[in-house]
Amino acid sequence: MDVVSIINAIGSVGTLVMAVFYLILGSVQLYQMRIRFYSALGFEQTFIVNDNGNLKLQSARDLVRGTDEGINYFNLYNIGGGTAKSINIRIYLNRNMVLQEKYVHILPGDESYLLPVNDRVHEGLNQALLKDREKAELTITMDYKSSISQKWQHTALVAQFDTFSDSEKGRTIFEAQFVNIDSESYNDNKRK
């Protein structure tokens, strides 16, 4: 073998290694681009004001402004980059009693939807917050398809309530946070 053949063989092996390296990097970048197009659904911070036994839902904006107007919706956000389609939403009390069902056809990324709340949900909130606080649990489940994957995605959120008091107006304020049932923070709170 002469020296030129050895140099050509080393160059060919180096080219092959570089091609494999570029193929791996390209695959990783494509995977990262695809992740950006997945949808992620969640709810805006909601407050429930107990004014002499009457519960009123309020958004954070209305609570800060000091308006006494109540809202009759939860604000559902798609904080992901992709579009969520065929969203089936169910609100449960104690994970077995369906309070409300709603179908949303499409929710683009970085958009929101005002999920109307019916009287049964208000009664469930009343039970969960005022009557049987230790045992009552409000849960929202969502089944939907992503614009990237046609597989059904499932999200289950449980409402966790923190209590505050408004000493100026003599009322109790509950903050509702919807936490994913599979998350560590929900499981840590259940252990306490």
N, C-alpha and C positions, 0 to 999 in steps of 0.2 A: 504494500500500500504506500502510496505516496502521500505527501503532506497535504496536497490540495484536496484529496478525497477525505482526509480526516477533518479538515477545516469545513468542508461542505456538510459532512455528517453532523458535526457540532452545531453548525448554523441551522440545519433542518430541525434538530431536536429543540433548539432554542426557539425557533419559530412555532413549533408545535406547542411548546409550553406557554408561550405568549398567547396563542390562539385560544387555548383552554382557559387561561386566566381572563381574557376578554369576554369569553362566553359566560363564565361564572359572574363576572361583574355586570354584564348586560342582563342576565336573568334576575339578579338581585334588584337592579333598578326597575325592571318591569314589575316585579312583585311589589316594590314600594309605591309605584305609580298606581297600581291596582288597589292598594289599601286606601289611598286617598279618596276613592270613589265609593266606599262603603257608607251606608247610612248609619246613624246612631241617634236613637230617639230618647228624649227625656222631657221632663216638665220644668217649667219656670217656678221659681220660689213663690209659694202661695201662703197667705196668712188667713187664718180663720178667727174672726173676732167674736167673742162671746159677750154680747151686750144684754145683760139681764135675761139670760136664757135663750136669746135669739142669736143663732149662728149666721155670720155673714162671711162669705169668701171675699178676700181683697188681695189685689196684686201688691207687690212691694211699692210700686209707684204711688198707688192710691193711699197706702198706709202712711208713707212719708209725707204726702201732701195734707193728710189729715181729713180727707173726705170721708163721709159716712156712707157713701154709696157702696153697695155690695155688687159682686160680679157673680155670674152663674156659669162659669166655665173654668177649666184648667187650660193653661197655655202649653200645648205640646210642641216641642221644638225638634227639628232634625238638625243636630249639630254636626253631622257628618258631611262629607262631600258628595255623597251619592243620593239618588232619589229613592225614597221608600214607596213601594206600591202595594195596593191591596191590603191596607192596614185594618186588622180586626182588633178592636179594643174592647176589653171587658173589665168592669169595675166590680170587685167582690167585697163582701163583708165576711170576715173569717174564712176566706178562701173557698167557701162552698155556696154562699148565697149571692147570686148574680144580681147586682143592683142596676146595672146599665150595660148595654151593648151598643157599639157604634162602629160603622164601617167608613173608612176614609179611602178614597180611590188612589190619590197620589199626593205625596208631600216631598217637594224638591229639597235639595240640600240647602242649609242655611235659611230655611223658611220656618214659619210656625203655623199652627192651626189651633183655633179656639174650640176646645172640646166642650160642648154644652153639658151641663150637669143637671140631671133631673131631680125630682123631689125624693126619690128613693135614695139617691146618693146623699142628699142633705140629711135625711133621716139616719142613714148609716154613719155620717159624720157626727150627728148628735149622739148616737149610741156609743161610738168609739171615743168621743171626747168627754161627754158629760155623764152618761149613765153607767157604762161598764168599761171603764178605761183600761183596766188590766187585761181583760179577755178579748176585747174587740180589736180587730185588725183590718185595715182597709188596704186592699191589694189591687193593682192594675196590671193586667197582662196584655201584651201586644204581640200579634203574629203578623209578619209582613215579609215581603220580598224586596230584595235589593235590586238596583238597576244593573249591577254587575252579575250577581248570582241569582238564578231563578229558584234557589232553594229557600224554603221558609226559614225565617229567623224568628226566635222567640225571646221576648224580654218580659220578665216579671219584676214589678216594682212594688215595694211595700211602703206605706206612708209611716214615717216616724214623726212624732209630734213633740216639739219643745214648747214649754209654757212660759209666757212672759206676762207681766201685768202692766197696765197703763194706769198709774195712780192718779193722773190728772182727770181722766174720764171714768175711773172706777170700773174698768172692764178687763177681762182676761184675753190675751192674744195667744193663739197657737200658731207656730210655724210648721208647715207641712213640708217635709223633705221626702221625695220619692227615691228610695235607695234600691238598687238592684239586689234581689234576694241572694244571688250568688256572690256578692261582693264581700270582702273581708270586714268592712266596717259594719255591715248589717249583722254578720255572724258574731262579731265582737260584742255588739250591743245586746244581742240575744243571750250571751253568756253571763252578763252582769246580773 
